[in-house]
Amino acid sequence: MSAAGQDDRKVQYTTPARVQAWFLQRSRDNWKKKYMQQKADAKRLQNRVNDVTKSREKWRDETEELGQRIRELESENAALHEQLAALKKDGQLRTAGLAP
C-alpha cells in the first residue's frame, strides 16, 4: 500500500469543527476535574495515614513507658512484701505497734 492509498481512506467527519472543539474541551475539563479530585483525595488519605502513624507511635511509646513503670512498681511492691514478711517473722510489728 502506498501513501496515496492511505489518503484515499481518510475519514471525513461530518461534525462541524466547533462541535468537535466543544466536545474535546468538555472532555479535557472533565479529565482535569477528575484528576484534581483524585489528587485531593490522595493528599487527604496520605495526611490521614501520617496522622494515624504518628498517633500509633505516640500510644506505643506511652504504653512502653507505662509497662516499665508497672514493672518498677511490681518490683517495689514485692520488696515491700518481703520486708513485711521479715518484720512479721521477727515479731517487730507487734513491738512497734504497727500490727493489728
SEFIZA-3560 file (N, C-alpha, C; in Angstrom, 3 decimals):
REM SEFIZA-3560
<numar><xx>0.832</xx><yy>-1.188</yy><zz>0.000</zz><atom>N</atom></numar>
<numar><xx>0.000</xx><yy>0.000</yy><zz>0.000</zz><atom>CA</atom></numar>
<numar><xx>0.874</xx><yy>1.247</yy><zz>0.000</zz><atom>C</atom></numar>
<numar><xx>0.486</xx><yy>2.162</yy><zz>-0.723</zz><atom>N</atom></numar>
<numar><xx>1.250</xx><yy>3.398</yy><zz>-0.828</zz><atom>CA</atom></numar>
<numar><xx>0.628</xx><yy>4.467</yy><zz>0.060</zz><atom>C</atom></numar>
<numar><xx>1.348</xx><yy>5.538</yy><zz>0.212</zz><atom>N</atom></numar>
<numar><xx>0.844</xx><yy>6.658</yy><zz>1.000</zz><atom>CA</atom></numar>
<numar><xx>-0.389</xx><yy>7.255</yy><zz>0.357</zz><atom>C</atom></numar>
<numar><xx>-0.441</xx><yy>7.199</yy><zz>-0.939</zz><atom>N</atom></numar>
<numar><xx>-1.603</xx><yy>7.737</yy><zz>-1.652</zz><atom>CA</atom></numar>
<numar><xx>-2.839</xx><yy>6.905</yy><zz>-1.366</zz><atom>C</atom></numar>
<numar><xx>-2.669</xx><yy>5.596</yy><zz>-1.179</zz><atom>N</atom></numar>
<numar><xx>-3.787</xx><yy>4.709</yy><zz>-0.871</zz><atom>CA</atom></numar>
<numar><xx>-4.355</xx><yy>4.985</yy><zz>0.506</zz><atom>C</atom></numar>
<numar><xx>-3.492</xx><yy>5.359</yy><zz>1.447</zz><atom>N</atom></numar>
<numar><xx>-3.952</xx><yy>5.664</yy><zz>2.798</zz><atom>CA</atom></numar>
<numar><xx>-4.721</xx><yy>6.981</yy><zz>2.825</zz><atom>C</atom></numar>
<numar><xx>-4.325</xx><yy>7.924</yy><zz>1.995</zz><atom>N</atom></numar>
<numar><xx>-5.019</xx><yy>9.203</yy><zz>1.943</zz><atom>CA</atom></numar>
<numar><xx>-6.442</xx><yy>9.033</yy><zz>1.425</zz><atom>C</atom></numar>
<numar><xx>-6.635</xx><yy>8.065</yy><zz>0.543</zz><atom>N</atom></numar>
<numar><xx>-7.965</xx><yy>7.831</yy><zz>-0.018</zz><atom>CA</atom></numar>
<numar><xx>-8.930</xx><yy>7.325</yy><zz>1.045</zz><atom>C</atom></numar>
<numar><xx>-8.392</xx><yy>6.576</yy><zz>2.043</zz><atom>N</atom></numar>
<numar><xx>-9.257</xx><yy>6.003</yy><zz>3.070</zz><atom>CA</atom></numar>
<numar><xx>-9.449</xx><yy>6.938</yy><zz>4.268</zz><atom>C</atom></numar>
<numar><xx>-8.925</xx><yy>8.118</yy><zz>4.240</zz><atom>N</atom></numar>
<numar><xx>-9.059</xx><yy>9.064</yy><zz>5.347</zz><atom>CA</atom></numar>
<numar><xx>-10.527</xx><yy>9.425</yy><zz>5.525</zz><atom>C</atom></numar>
<numar><xx>-10.993</xx><yy>9.340</yy><zz>6.761</zz><atom>N</atom></numar>
<numar><xx>-12.404</xx><yy>9.587</yy><zz>7.044</zz><atom>CA</atom></numar>
<numar><xx>-12.654</xx><yy>11.083</yy><zz>7.111</zz><atom>C</atom></numar>
<numar><xx>-13.687</xx><yy>11.497</yy><zz>6.479</zz><atom>N</atom></numar>
<numar><xx>-14.104</xx><yy>12.888</yy><zz>6.541</zz><atom>CA</atom></numar>
<numar><xx>-15.236</xx><yy>12.979</yy><zz>7.568</zz><atom>C</atom></numar>
<numar><xx>-15.012</xx><yy>13.763</yy><zz>8.604</zz><atom>N</atom></numar>
<numar><xx>-16.023</xx><yy>13.907</yy><zz>9.639</zz><atom>CA</atom></numar>
<numar><xx>-17.095</xx><yy>14.875</yy><zz>9.170</zz><atom>C</atom></numar>
<numar><xx>-18.323</xx><yy>14.546</yy><zz>9.534</zz><atom>N</atom></numar>
<numar><xx>-19.430</xx><yy>15.419</yy><zz>9.168</zz><atom>CA</atom></numar>
<numar><xx>-19.751</xx><yy>16.405</yy><zz>10.282</zz><atom>C</atom></numar>
<numar><xx>-19.220</xx><yy>16.148</yy><zz>11.466</zz><atom>N</atom></numar>
<numar><xx>-19.472</xx><yy>17.032</yy><zz>12.592</zz><atom>CA</atom></numar>
<numar><xx>-18.668</xx><yy>18.315</yy><zz>12.391</zz><atom>C</atom></numar>
<numar><xx>-19.290</xx><yy>19.449</yy><zz>12.628</zz><atom>N</atom></numar>
<numar><xx>-18.576</xx><yy>20.716</yy><zz>12.467</zz><atom>CA</atom></numar>
<numar><xx>-17.405</xx><yy>20.824</yy><zz>13.453</zz><atom>C</atom></numar>
<numar><xx>-16.404</xx><yy>21.546</yy><zz>13.083</zz><atom>N</atom></numar>
<numar><xx>-15.202</xx><yy>21.700</yy><zz>13.916</zz><atom>CA</atom></numar>
<numar><xx>-15.531</xx><yy>22.336</yy><zz>15.260</zz><atom>C</atom></numar>
<numar><xx>-16.459</xx><yy>23.283</yy><zz>15.309</zz><atom>N</atom></numar>
<numar><xx>-16.808</xx><yy>23.928</yy><zz>16.583</zz><atom>CA</atom></numar>
<numar><xx>-17.413</xx><yy>22.928</yy><zz>17.558</zz><atom>C</atom></numar>
<numar><xx>-18.188</xx><yy>21.954</yy><zz>17.059</zz><atom>N</atom></numar>
<numar><xx>-18.773</xx><yy>20.926</yy><zz>17.920</zz><atom>CA</atom></numar>
<numar><xx>-17.684</xx><yy>19.991</yy><zz>18.416</zz><atom>C</atom></numar>
<numar><xx>-16.776</xx><yy>19.631</yy><zz>17.521</zz><atom>N</atom></numar>
<numar><xx>-15.661</xx><yy>18.779</yy><zz>17.928</zz><atom>CA</atom></numar>
<numar><xx>-14.819</xx><yy>19.483</yy><zz>18.990</zz><atom>C</atom></numar>
<numar><xx>-14.559</xx><yy>20.767</yy><zz>18.778</zz><atom>N</atom></numar>
<numar><xx>-13.774</xx><yy>21.547</yy><zz>19.747</zz><atom>CA</atom></numar>
<numar><xx>-14.500</xx><yy>21.611</yy><zz>21.083</zz><atom>C</atom></numar>
<numar><xx>-15.811</xx><yy>21.842</yy><zz>21.051</zz><atom>N</atom></numar>
<numar><xx>-16.589</xx><yy>21.879</yy><zz>22.294</zz><atom>CA</atom></numar>
<numar><xx>-16.501</xx><yy>20.543</yy><zz>23.025</zz><atom>C</atom></numar>
<numar><xx>-16.664</xx><yy>19.441</yy><zz>22.294</zz><atom>N</atom></numar>
<numar><xx>-16.624</xx><yy>18.110</yy><zz>22.896</zz><atom>CA</atom></numar>
<numar><xx>-15.251</xx><yy>17.841</yy><zz>23.503</zz><atom>C</atom></numar>
<numar><xx>-14.185</xx><yy>18.160</yy><zz>22.772</zz><atom>N</atom></numar>
<numar><xx>-12.829</xx><yy>17.933</yy><zz>23.280</zz><atom>CA</atom></numar>
<numar><xx>-12.544</xx><yy>18.814</yy><zz>24.495</zz><atom>C</atom></numar>
<numar><xx>-13.025</xx><yy>20.049</yy><zz>24.472</zz><atom>N</atom></numar>
<numar><xx>-12.851</xx><yy>20.953</yy><zz>25.617</zz><atom>CA</atom></numar>
<numar><xx>-13.563</xx><yy>20.385</yy><zz>26.849</zz><atom>C</atom></numar>
<numar><xx>-14.791</xx><yy>19.917</yy><zz>26.661</zz><atom>N</atom></numar>
<numar><xx>-15.553</xx><yy>19.327</yy><zz>27.769</zz><atom>CA</atom></numar>
<numar><xx>-14.847</xx><yy>18.086</yy><zz>28.303</zz><atom>C</atom></numar>
<numar><xx>-14.356</xx><yy>17.261</yy><zz>27.408</zz><atom>N</atom></numar>
<numar><xx>-13.649</xx><yy>16.053</yy><zz>27.803</zz><atom>CA</atom></numar>
<numar><xx>-12.396</xx><yy>16.404</yy><zz>28.604</zz><atom>C</atom></numar>
<numar><xx>-11.652</xx><yy>17.397</yy><zz>28.124</zz><atom>N</atom></numar>
<numar><xx>-10.439</xx><yy>17.834</yy><zz>28.820</zz><atom>CA</atom></numar>
<numar><xx>-10.771</xx><yy>18.395</yy><zz>30.197</zz><atom>C</atom></numar>
<numar><xx>-11.813</xx><yy>19.210</yy><zz>30.285</zz><atom>N</atom></numar>
<numar><xx>-12.222</xx><yy>19.796</yy><zz>31.561</zz><atom>CA</atom></numar>
<numar><xx>-12.639</xx><yy>18.708</yy><zz>32.548</zz><atom>C</atom></numar>
<numar><xx>-13.393</xx><yy>17.722</yy><zz>32.071</zz><atom>N</atom></numar>
<numar><xx>-13.806</xx><yy>16.617</yy><zz>32.946</zz><atom>CA</atom></numar>
<numar><xx>-12.610</xx><yy>15.820</yy><zz>33.429</zz><atom>C</atom></numar>
<numar><xx>-11.643</xx><yy>15.599</yy><zz>32.543</zz><atom>N</atom></numar>
<numar><xx>-10.445</xx><yy>14.863</yy><zz>32.916</zz><atom>CA</atom></numar>
<numar><xx>-9.666</xx><yy>15.631</yy><zz>33.983</zz><atom>C</atom></numar>
<numar><xx>-9.524</xx><yy>16.947</yy><zz>33.781</zz><atom>N</atom></numar>
<numar><xx>-8.808</xx><yy>17.758</yy><zz>34.760</zz><atom>CA</atom></numar>
<numar><xx>-9.521</xx><yy>17.770</yy><zz>36.109</zz><atom>C</atom></numar>
<numar><xx>-10.846</xx><yy>17.889</yy><zz>36.074</zz><atom>N</atom></numar>
<numar><xx>-11.623</xx><yy>17.897</yy><zz>37.314</zz><atom>CA</atom></numar>
<numar><xx>-11.440</xx><yy>16.571</yy><zz>38.060</zz><atom>C</atom></numar>
<numar><xx>-11.505</xx><yy>15.482</yy><zz>37.318</zz><atom>N</atom></numar>
<numar><xx>-11.333</xx><yy>14.151</yy><zz>37.907</zz><atom>CA</atom></numar>
<numar><xx>-9.928</xx><yy>14.004</yy><zz>38.490</zz><atom>C</atom></numar>
<numar><xx>-8.919</xx><yy>14.460</yy><zz>37.760</zz><atom>N</atom></numar>
<numar><xx>-7.542</xx><yy>14.393</yy><zz>38.233</zz><atom>CA</atom></numar>
<numar><xx>-7.362</xx><yy>15.206</yy><zz>39.509</zz><atom>C</atom></numar>
<numar><xx>-7.895</xx><yy>16.417</yy><zz>39.531</zz><atom>N</atom></numar>
<numar><xx>-7.753</xx><yy>17.271</yy><zz>40.707</zz><atom>CA</atom></numar>
<numar><xx>-8.455</xx><yy>16.651</yy><zz>41.923</zz><atom>C</atom></numar>
<numar><xx>-9.607</xx><yy>16.038</yy><zz>41.706</zz><atom>N</atom></numar>
<numar><xx>-10.324</xx><yy>15.370</yy><zz>42.795</zz><atom>CA</atom></numar>
<numar><xx>-9.506</xx><yy>14.196</yy><zz>43.327</zz><atom>C</atom></numar>
<numar><xx>-8.948</xx><yy>13.413</yy><zz>42.421</zz><atom>N</atom></numar>
<numar><xx>-8.139</xx><yy>12.273</yy><zz>42.841</zz><atom>CA</atom></numar>
<numar><xx>-6.874</xx><yy>12.727</yy><zz>43.562</zz><atom>C</atom></numar>
<numar><xx>-6.296</xx><yy>13.822</yy><zz>43.093</zz><atom>N</atom></numar>
<numar><xx>-5.112</xx><yy>14.378</yy><zz>43.744</zz><atom>CA</atom></numar>
<numar><xx>-5.454</xx><yy>14.830</yy><zz>45.168</zz><atom>C</atom></numar>
<numar><xx>-6.586</xx><yy>15.503</yy><zz>45.324</zz><atom>N</atom></numar>
<numar><xx>-7.018</xx><yy>15.957</yy><zz>46.652</zz><atom>CA</atom></numar>
<numar><xx>-7.309</xx><yy>14.760</yy><zz>47.557</zz><atom>C</atom></numar>
<numar><xx>-7.958</xx><yy>13.726</yy><zz>47.008</zz><atom>N</atom></numar>
<numar><xx>-8.239</xx><yy>12.521</yy><zz>47.797</zz><atom>CA</atom></numar>
<numar><xx>-6.951</xx><yy>11.842</yy><zz>48.231</zz><atom>C</atom></numar>
<numar><xx>-5.991</xx><yy>11.748</yy><zz>47.327</zz><atom>N</atom></numar>
<numar><xx>-4.709</xx><yy>11.119</yy><zz>47.658</zz><atom>CA</atom></numar>
<numar><xx>-4.002</xx><yy>11.895</yy><zz>48.765</zz><atom>C</atom></numar>
<numar><xx>-4.032</xx><yy>13.210</yy><zz>48.680</zz><atom>N</atom></numar>
<numar><xx>-3.394</xx><yy>14.042</yy><zz>49.711</zz><atom>CA</atom></numar>
<numar><xx>-4.107</xx><yy>13.878</yy><zz>51.046</zz><atom>C</atom></numar>
<numar><xx>-5.428</xx><yy>13.880</yy><zz>51.017</zz><atom>N</atom></numar>
<numar><xx>-6.205</xx><yy>13.702</yy><zz>52.246</zz><atom>CA</atom></numar>
<numar><xx>-5.903</xx><yy>12.353</yy><zz>52.879</zz><atom>C</atom></numar>
<numar><xx>-5.875</xx><yy>11.306</yy><zz>52.056</zz><atom>N</atom></numar>
<numar><xx>-5.601</xx><yy>9.969</yy><zz>52.585</zz><atom>CA</atom></numar>
<numar><xx>-4.172</xx><yy>9.845</yy><zz>53.110</zz><atom>C</atom></numar>
<numar><xx>-3.215</xx><yy>10.476</yy><zz>52.432</zz><atom>N</atom></numar>
<numar><xx>-1.831</xx><yy>10.441</yy><zz>52.908</zz><atom>CA</atom></numar>
<numar><xx>-1.708</xx><yy>11.167</yy><zz>54.233</zz><atom>C</atom></numar>
<numar><xx>-2.397</xx><yy>12.301</yy><zz>54.371</zz><atom>N</atom></numar>
<numar><xx>-2.391</xx><yy>13.022</yy><zz>55.647</zz><atom>CA</atom></numar>
<numar><xx>-3.006</xx><yy>12.161</yy><zz>56.748</zz><atom>C</atom></numar>
<numar><xx>-4.059</xx><yy>11.444</yy><zz>56.422</zz><atom>N</atom></numar>
<numar><xx>-4.709</xx><yy>10.565</yy><zz>57.398</zz><atom>CA</atom></numar>
<numar><xx>-3.754</xx><yy>9.456</yy><zz>57.833</zz><atom>C</atom></numar>
<numar><xx>-3.051</xx><yy>8.870</yy><zz>56.870</zz><atom>N</atom></numar>
<numar><xx>-2.074</xx><yy>7.827</yy><zz>57.187</zz><atom>CA</atom></numar>
<numar><xx>-0.990</xx><yy>8.386</yy><zz>58.098</zz><atom>C</atom></numar>
<numar><xx>-0.505</xx><yy>9.580</yy><zz>57.781</zz><atom>N</atom></numar>
<numar><xx>0.529</xx><yy>10.202</yy><zz>58.611</zz><atom>CA</atom></numar>
<numar><xx>0.018</xx><yy>10.451</yy><zz>60.029</zz><atom>C</atom></numar>
<numar><xx>-1.219</xx><yy>10.946</yy><zz>60.150</zz><atom>N</atom></numar>
<numar><xx>-1.801</xx><yy>11.204</yy><zz>61.470</zz><atom>CA</atom></numar>
<numar><xx>-1.939</xx><yy>9.916</yy><zz>62.272</zz><atom>C</atom></numar>
<numar><xx>-2.445</xx><yy>8.872</yy><zz>61.631</zz><atom>N</atom></numar>
<numar><xx>-2.644</xx><yy>7.599</yy><zz>62.324</zz><atom>CA</atom></numar>
<numar><xx>-1.300</xx><yy>6.993</yy><zz>62.731</zz><atom>C</atom></numar>
<numar><xx>-0.320</xx><yy>7.087</yy><zz>61.855</zz><atom>N</atom></numar>
<numar><xx>1.012</xx><yy>6.552</yy><zz>62.168</zz><atom>CA</atom></numar>
<numar><xx>1.608</xx><yy>7.280</yy><zz>63.364</zz><atom>C</atom></numar>
<numar><xx>1.495</xx><yy>8.600</yy><zz>63.351</zz><atom>N</atom></numar>
<numar><xx>2.029</xx><yy>9.395</yy><zz>64.463</zz><atom>CA</atom></numar>
<numar><xx>1.295</xx><yy>9.065</yy><zz>65.758</zz><atom>C</atom></numar>
<numar><xx>-0.023</xx><yy>8.920</yy><zz>65.686</zz><atom>N</atom></numar>
<numar><xx>-0.818</xx><yy>8.604</yy><zz>66.866</zz><atom>CA</atom></numar>
<numar><xx>-0.453</xx><yy>7.230</yy><zz>67.423</zz><atom>C</atom></numar>
<numar><xx>-0.320</xx><yy>6.247</yy><zz>66.546</zz><atom>N</atom></numar>
<numar><xx>0.043</xx><yy>4.904</yy><zz>66.996</zz><atom>CA</atom></numar>
<numar><xx>1.424</xx><yy>4.893</yy><zz>67.635</zz><atom>C</atom></numar>
<numar><xx>2.343</xx><yy>5.634</yy><zz>67.057</zz><atom>N</atom></numar>
<numar><xx>3.687</xx><yy>5.712</yy><zz>67.624</zz><atom>CA</atom></numar>
<numar><xx>3.641</xx><yy>6.328</yy><zz>69.019</zz><atom>C</atom></numar>
<numar><xx>2.826</xx><yy>7.386</yy><zz>69.164</zz><atom>N</atom></numar>
<numar><xx>2.677</xx><yy>8.034</yy><zz>70.476</zz><atom>CA</atom></numar>
<numar><xx>2.106</xx><yy>7.057</yy><zz>71.495</zz><atom>C</atom></numar>
<numar><xx>1.037</xx><yy>6.351</yy><zz>71.101</zz><atom>N</atom></numar>
<numar><xx>0.427</xx><yy>5.398</yy><zz>72.028</zz><atom>CA</atom></numar>
<numar><xx>1.378</xx><yy>4.245</yy><zz>72.350</zz><atom>C</atom></numar>
<numar><xx>2.132</xx><yy>3.799</yy><zz>71.348</zz><atom>N</atom></numar>
<numar><xx>3.096</xx><yy>2.710</yy><zz>71.566</zz><atom>CA</atom></numar>
<numar><xx>4.157</xx><yy>3.145</yy><zz>72.576</zz><atom>C</atom></numar>
<numar><xx>4.694</xx><yy>4.359</yy><zz>72.417</zz><atom>N</atom></numar>
<numar><xx>5.697</xx><yy>4.872</yy><zz>73.349</zz><atom>CA</atom></numar>
<numar><xx>5.120</xx><yy>5.001</yy><zz>74.754</zz><atom>C</atom></numar>
<numar><xx>3.909</xx><yy>5.537</yy><zz>74.822</zz><atom>N</atom></numar>
<numar><xx>3.273</xx><yy>5.706</yy><zz>76.135</zz><atom>CA</atom></numar>
<numar><xx>3.025</xx><yy>4.354</yy><zz>76.798</zz><atom>C</atom></numar>
<numar><xx>2.614</xx><yy>3.375</yy><zz>76.033</zz><atom>N</atom></numar>
<numar><xx>2.379</xx><yy>2.037</yy><zz>76.568</zz><atom>CA</atom></numar>
<numar><xx>3.668</xx><yy>1.418</yy><zz>77.078</zz><atom>C</atom></numar>
<numar><xx>4.754</xx><yy>1.600</yy><zz>76.336</zz><atom>N</atom></numar>
<numar><xx>6.044</xx><yy>1.065</yy><zz>76.780</zz><atom>CA</atom></numar>
<numar><xx>6.491</xx><yy>1.728</yy><zz>78.082</zz><atom>C</atom></numar>
<numar><xx>6.305</xx><yy>3.049</yy><zz>78.175</zz><atom>N</atom></numar>
<numar><xx>6.660</xx><yy>3.761</yy><zz>79.403</zz><atom>CA</atom></numar>
<numar><xx>5.827</xx><yy>3.272</yy><zz>80.578</zz><atom>C</atom></numar>
<numar><xx>4.527</xx><yy>3.103</yy><zz>80.365</zz><atom>N</atom></numar>
<numar><xx>3.661</xx><yy>2.633</yy><zz>81.442</zz><atom>CA</atom></numar>
<numar><xx>3.989</xx><yy>1.189</yy><zz>81.827</zz><atom>C</atom></numar>
<numar><xx>4.348</xx><yy>0.373</yy><zz>80.838</zz><atom>N</atom></numar>
<numar><xx>4.761</xx><yy>-1.001</yy><zz>81.133</zz><atom>CA</atom></numar>
<numar><xx>6.010</xx><yy>-1.022</yy><zz>82.004</zz><atom>C</atom></numar>
<numar><xx>6.955</xx><yy>-0.139</yy><zz>81.687</zz><atom>N</atom></numar>
<numar><xx>8.174</xx><yy>-0.046</yy><zz>82.504</zz><atom>CA</atom></numar>
<numar><xx>7.828</xx><yy>0.416</yy><zz>83.919</zz><atom>C</atom></numar>
<numar><xx>6.929</xx><yy>1.377</yy><zz>84.016</zz><atom>N</atom></numar>
<numar><xx>6.508</xx><yy>1.879</yy><zz>85.341</zz><atom>CA</atom></numar>
<numar><xx>5.820</xx><yy>0.764</yy><zz>86.139</zz><atom>C</atom></numar>
<numar><xx>5.008</xx><yy>-0.052</yy><zz>85.485</zz><atom>N</atom></numar>
<numar><xx>4.339</xx><yy>-1.180</yy><zz>86.156</zz><atom>CA</atom></numar>
<numar><xx>5.377</xx><yy>-2.163</yy><zz>86.676</zz><atom>C</atom></numar>
<numar><xx>6.375</xx><yy>-2.468</yy><zz>85.847</zz><atom>N</atom></numar>
<numar><xx>7.423</xx><yy>-3.403</yy><zz>86.292</zz><atom>CA</atom></numar>
<numar><xx>8.169</xx><yy>-2.851</yy><zz>87.505</zz><atom>C</atom></numar>
<numar><xx>8.465</xx><yy>-1.545</yy><zz>87.492</zz><atom>N</atom></numar>
<numar><xx>9.144</xx><yy>-0.923</yy><zz>88.633</zz><atom>CA</atom></numar>
<numar><xx>8.284</xx><yy>-1.012</yy><zz>89.893</zz><atom>C</atom></numar>
<numar><xx>6.999</xx><yy>-0.698</yy><zz>89.752</zz><atom>N</atom></numar>
<numar><xx>6.111</xx><yy>-0.733</yy><zz>90.919</zz><atom>CA</atom></numar>
<numar><xx>5.904</xx><yy>-2.151</yy><zz>91.438</zz><atom>C</atom></numar>
<numar><xx>5.837</xx><yy>-3.119</yy><zz>90.516</zz><atom>N</atom></numar>
<numar><xx>5.688</xx><yy>-4.512</yy><zz>90.954</zz><atom>CA</atom></numar>
<numar><xx>6.920</xx><yy>-4.976</yy><zz>91.716</zz><atom>C</atom></numar>
<numar><xx>8.106</xx><yy>-4.597</yy><zz>91.252</zz><atom>N</atom></numar>
<numar><xx>9.314</xx><yy>-4.998</yy><zz>91.978</zz><atom>CA</atom></numar>
<numar><xx>9.388</xx><yy>-4.299</yy><zz>93.333</zz><atom>C</atom></numar>
<numar><xx>8.980</xx><yy>-3.021</yy><zz>93.372</zz><atom>N</atom></numar>
<numar><xx>8.945</xx><yy>-2.294</yy><zz>94.642</zz><atom>CA</atom></numar>
<numar><xx>7.932</xx><yy>-2.932</yy><zz>95.593</zz><atom>C</atom></numar>
<numar><xx>6.775</xx><yy>-3.304</yy><zz>95.060</zz><atom>N</atom></numar>
<numar><xx>5.744</xx><yy>-3.953</yy><zz>95.864</zz><atom>CA</atom></numar>
<numar><xx>6.254</xx><yy>-5.292</yy><zz>96.404</zz><atom>C</atom></numar>
<numar><xx>6.939</xx><yy>-6.061</yy><zz>95.576</zz><atom>N</atom></numar>
<numar><xx>7.480</xx><yy>-7.344</yy><zz>96.017</zz><atom>CA</atom></numar>
<numar><xx>8.505</xx><yy>-7.134</yy><zz>97.122</zz><atom>C</atom></numar>
<numar><xx>9.352</xx><yy>-6.110</yy><zz>96.985</zz><atom>N</atom></numar>
<numar><xx>10.358</xx><yy>-5.827</yy><zz>98.019</zz><atom>CA</atom></numar>
<numar><xx>9.677</xx><yy>-5.442</yy><zz>99.325</zz><atom>C</atom></numar>
<numar><xx>8.621</xx><yy>-4.648</yy><zz>99.249</zz><atom>N</atom></numar>
<numar><xx>7.898</xx><yy>-4.252</yy><zz>100.463</zz><atom>CA</atom></numar>
<numar><xx>7.216</xx><yy>-5.463</yy><zz>101.121</zz><atom>C</atom></numar>
<numar><xx>6.683</xx><yy>-6.362</yy><zz>100.291</zz><atom>N</atom></numar>
<numar><xx>6.087</xx><yy>-7.576</yy><zz>100.843</zz><atom>CA</atom></numar>
<numar><xx>7.143</xx><yy>-8.431</yy><zz>101.543</zz><atom>C</atom></numar>
<numar><xx>8.326</xx><yy>-8.490</yy><zz>100.966</zz><atom>N</atom></numar>
<numar><xx>9.409</xx><yy>-9.255</yy><zz>101.612</zz><atom>CA</atom></numar>
<numar><xx>9.796</xx><yy>-8.613</yy><zz>102.934</zz><atom>C</atom></numar>
<numar><xx>9.883</xx><yy>-7.283</yy><zz>102.974</zz><atom>N</atom></numar>
<numar><xx>10.199</xx><yy>-6.589</yy><zz>104.225</zz><atom>CA</atom></numar>
<numar><xx>9.117</xx><yy>-6.838</yy><zz>105.267</zz><atom>C</atom></numar>
<numar><xx>7.865</xx><yy>-6.785</yy><zz>104.842</zz><atom>N</atom></numar>
<numar><xx>6.748</xx><yy>-7.021</yy><zz>105.750</zz><atom>CA</atom></numar>
<numar><xx>6.808</xx><yy>-8.440</yy><zz>106.300</zz><atom>C</atom></numar>
<numar><xx>7.071</xx><yy>-9.404</yy><zz>105.439</zz><atom>N</atom></numar>
<numar><xx>7.158</xx><yy>-10.791</yy><zz>105.886</zz><atom>CA</atom></numar>
<numar><xx>8.311</xx><yy>-10.965</yy><zz>106.862</zz><atom>C</atom></numar>
<numar><xx>9.445</xx><yy>-10.303</yy><zz>106.606</zz><atom>N</atom></numar>
<numar><xx>10.600</xx><yy>-10.409</yy><zz>107.508</zz><atom>CA</atom></numar>
<numar><xx>10.273</xx><yy>-9.782</yy><zz>108.858</zz><atom>C</atom></numar>
<numar><xx>9.588</xx><yy>-8.641</yy><zz>108.837</zz><atom>N</atom></numar>
<numar><xx>9.229</xx><yy>-7.995</yy><zz>110.097</zz><atom>CA</atom></numar>
<numar><xx>8.215</xx><yy>-8.828</yy><zz>110.880</zz><atom>C</atom></numar>
<numar><xx>7.288</xx><yy>-9.459</yy><zz>110.174</zz><atom>N</atom></numar>
<numar><xx>6.324</xx><yy>-10.321</yy><zz>110.852</zz><atom>CA</atom></numar>
<numar><xx>7.037</xx><yy>-11.512</yy><zz>111.479</zz><atom>C</atom></numar>
<numar><xx>7.993</xx><yy>-12.056</yy><zz>110.734</zz><atom>N</atom></numar>
<numar><xx>8.729</xx><yy>-13.212</yy><zz>111.217</zz><atom>CA</atom></numar>
<numar><xx>9.528</xx><yy>-12.862</yy><zz>112.468</zz><atom>C</atom></numar>
<numar><xx>10.126</xx><yy>-11.688</yy><zz>112.495</zz><atom>N</atom></numar>
<numar><xx>10.933</xx><yy>-11.269</yy><zz>113.642</zz><atom>CA</atom></numar>
<numar><xx>10.063</xx><yy>-10.784</yy><zz>114.795</zz><atom>C</atom></numar>
<numar><xx>8.809</xx><yy>-10.535</yy><zz>114.558</zz><atom>N</atom></numar>
<numar><xx>7.909</xx><yy>-10.073</yy><zz>115.599</zz><atom>CA</atom></numar>
<numar><xx>8.063</xx><yy>-8.602</yy><zz>115.904</zz><atom>C</atom></numar>
<numar><xx>8.696</xx><yy>-7.873</yy><zz>115.057</zz><atom>N</atom></numar>
<numar><xx>8.932</xx><yy>-6.458</yy><zz>115.306</zz><atom>CA</atom></numar>
<numar><xx>7.680</xx><yy>-5.604</yy><zz>115.095</zz><atom>C</atom></numar>
<numar><xx>6.703</xx><yy>-6.132</yy><zz>114.390</zz><atom>N</atom></numar>
<numar><xx>5.493</xx><yy>-5.346</yy><zz>114.147</zz><atom>CA</atom></numar>
<numar><xx>4.705</xx><yy>-5.138</yy><zz>115.438</zz><atom>C</atom></numar>
<numar><xx>4.630</xx><yy>-6.182</yy><zz>116.249</zz><atom>N</atom></numar>
<numar><xx>3.853</xx><yy>-6.067</yy><zz>117.474</zz><atom>CA</atom></numar>
<numar><xx>4.518</xx><yy>-5.102</yy><zz>118.450</zz><atom>C</atom></numar>
<numar><xx>5.837</xx><yy>-5.137</yy><zz>118.521</zz><atom>N</atom></numar>
<numar><xx>6.535</xx><yy>-4.254</yy><zz>119.458</zz><atom>CA</atom></numar>
<numar><xx>6.513</xx><yy>-2.804</yy><zz>118.994</zz><atom>C</atom></numar>
<numar><xx>6.454</xx><yy>-2.609</yy><zz>117.693</zz><atom>N</atom></numar>
<numar><xx>6.419</xx><yy>-1.238</yy><zz>117.163</zz><atom>CA</atom></numar>
<numar><xx>4.997</xx><yy>-0.681</yy><zz>117.157</zz><atom>C</atom></numar>
<numar><xx>4.025</xx><yy>-1.540</yy><zz>117.403</zz><atom>N</atom></numar>
<numar><xx>2.627</xx><yy>-1.105</yy><zz>117.431</zz><atom>CA</atom></numar>
<numar><xx>2.037</xx><yy>-0.955</yy><zz>116.046</zz><atom>C</atom></numar>
<numar><xx>2.636</xx><yy>-1.593</yy><zz>115.053</zz><atom>N</atom></numar>
<numar><xx>2.149</xx><yy>-1.498</yy><zz>113.697</zz><atom>CA</atom></numar>
<numar><xx>1.176</xx><yy>-2.611</yy><zz>113.353</zz><atom>C</atom></numar>
<numar><xx>1.203</xx><yy>-3.719</yy><zz>114.070</zz><atom>N</atom></numar>
<numar><xx>0.340</xx><yy>-4.851</yy><zz>113.767</zz><atom>CA</atom></numar>
<numar><xx>-1.014</xx><yy>-4.662</yy><zz>114.441</zz><atom>C</atom></numar>
<numar><xx>-2.053</xx><yy>-5.203</yy><zz>113.885</zz><atom>N</atom></numar>
<numar><xx>-3.373</xx><yy>-5.056</yy><zz>114.498</zz><atom>CA</atom></numar>
<numar><xx>-3.527</xx><yy>-5.879</yy><zz>115.763</zz><atom>C</atom></numar>
//
